[in-house]
Amino acid sequence: MEPVATRLGYDALLEGLKAGAEDTRLRLLVLLSEGELTVSDLTDILGQSQPRISRHLKLLAEAGLVERFREASWAFYRRATDGPGSTIARAVLALVDPADPVLARDRERLAEVRGARAAAAQAYFRKHAKEWDEIRKLHVAEAAVEAAIREALAGVRIDALLDLGTGTGRMLELYGPEVGRGVGIDLNPEMLAMARANLERAGLKSCTVRQGDIYNLALGRDAFDVVIVHQVLHFLDDGGRAIREAARMLRPGGRLLVVDFAPHDLEFLREQHAHRRLGFAAETVTQWMGAAGLDLVLHRTLAPEAGRKGALTVSLWLGRDPRMMLA
Ligand SMILES: C[S@@+](CC[C@H](N)C(=O)[O-])C[C@H]1O[C@@H](n2cnc3c(N)ncnc32)[C@H](O)[C@@H]1O
């Protein structure tokens, strides 16, 4: 069990315990320890009405056990990470038996809800695989982003490169000519077919792509000098988990480069382009990298060109595996 480092005032302890001491609220707390979820996700998982779920979430948030954050017109909840309430949440969660049948059923429902959303995103990529290389350019100045990627990785020796959510294989095309081995992983067969065609056209024999899930990579750990996650996180439910899995692939001293949008409010990207998250604050990805055991060595934002309609700010985060490299 995790030790509880902090002692709390009597009133804070009582308030926090009261907030958690109710059937639905305890289940909500456990679910929110699995990731960031909306009221509508939680309504689907628990099969309870939206007003009821909202009321319980409000009580948990007031007691500081969970946090609420807004992203354009959506609100997300997650387990609190700061303050007295977070200490109580951590202590309560450490006592929970994950095999409990009610909680196990909630986890299954969570997996189903996430599965349905991932399937919707995959349907989007199936439909748009052929145009993806054009779609990618709609909101970003591709050349500027790729120059920033090169700058971030300048001086890093890349023998083995892993590109997660490789899509049509753009990152492999960019680095393929200079790496010993490039591997691209993606869930979507249509995107992978485009990637294979692109790599073949470019004559990149050192690069291969294969189907796989970023959350559960069937690759040996500690095998890559650089892992890239380029414009993938905003499609995912659980960016933190993806980053943990990506970090596991790094050799000692290896680098994880994440490129994604900074926070924005283009809500239509959720409905029309399967985005789950409208960009990420600098500290969100920084925190995920820290939780995955990486040191952040660079964060940089690239503002869109002036006057370009619909263009978005892009952020780069570079993390480094702190283990020593062997000579
Ligand atoms: C926006 S595309 C980006 C592709 C490429 N990195 C680029 O920048 O052009 C996102 C890709 O992530 C893939 N993807 C989404 N969820 C995934 C998952 N769980 N595991 C692996 N790939 C995933 C999608 O199939 C899609 O090809």
The ligand as a MOL file (V3000), in Angstrom:
LIG
                    3D

  0  0  0     0  0            999 V3000
M  V30 BEGIN CTAB
M  V30 COUNTS 27 29 0 0 0
M  V30 BEGIN ATOM
M  V30 1 C -3.5130 12.0550 -36.9310 0
M  V30 2 S -2.8410 10.5700 -37.3800 0 CHG=1
M  V30 3 C -1.1620 10.9960 -37.2600 0
M  V30 4 C -0.3190 10.1610 -38.1110 0
M  V30 5 C 1.1480 10.5720 -38.1780 0
M  V30 6 N 1.8030 10.4670 -36.8850 0
M  V30 7 C 1.2500 11.9360 -38.7750 0
M  V30 8 O 1.5660 12.8560 -38.0540 0
M  V30 9 O 0.9790 12.0960 -39.9470 0 CHG=-1
M  V30 10 C -3.1100 9.6330 -35.9260 0
M  V30 11 C -2.8320 8.1730 -36.1040 0
M  V30 12 O -2.8910 7.5360 -34.8310 0
M  V30 13 C -3.4350 6.2440 -35.0210 0
M  V30 14 N -3.9490 5.7300 -33.7510 0
M  V30 15 C -5.0220 6.1620 -33.0550 0
M  V30 16 N -5.1650 5.4250 -31.9490 0
M  V30 17 C -4.1490 4.5200 -31.9550 0
M  V30 18 C -3.7570 3.4990 -31.0650 0
M  V30 19 N -4.4450 3.2340 -29.9440 0
M  V30 20 N -2.6720 2.7600 -31.3680 0
M  V30 21 C -1.9650 2.9990 -32.5100 0
M  V30 22 N -2.2970 3.9600 -33.3910 0
M  V30 23 C -3.3730 4.7160 -33.1100 0
M  V30 24 C -4.5200 6.4680 -36.0390 0
M  V30 25 O -4.9090 5.2450 -36.6550 0
M  V30 26 C -3.8540 7.4600 -36.9800 0
M  V30 27 O -3.2150 6.8250 -38.0410 0
M  V30 END ATOM
M  V30 BEGIN BOND
M  V30 1 1 1 2
M  V30 2 1 2 3
M  V30 3 1 2 10
M  V30 4 1 3 4
M  V30 5 1 4 5
M  V30 6 1 5 6
M  V30 7 1 5 7
M  V30 8 2 7 8
M  V30 9 1 7 9
M  V30 10 1 10 11
M  V30 11 1 11 12
M  V30 12 1 11 26
M  V30 13 1 12 13
M  V30 14 1 13 14
M  V30 15 1 13 24
M  V30 16 1 14 15
M  V30 17 1 14 23
M  V30 18 2 15 16
M  V30 19 1 16 17
M  V30 20 1 17 18
M  V30 21 2 17 23
M  V30 22 1 18 19
M  V30 23 2 18 20
M  V30 24 1 20 21
M  V30 25 2 21 22
M  V30 26 1 22 23
M  V30 27 1 24 25
M  V30 28 1 24 26
M  V30 29 1 26 27
M  V30 END BOND
M  V30 END CTAB
M  END
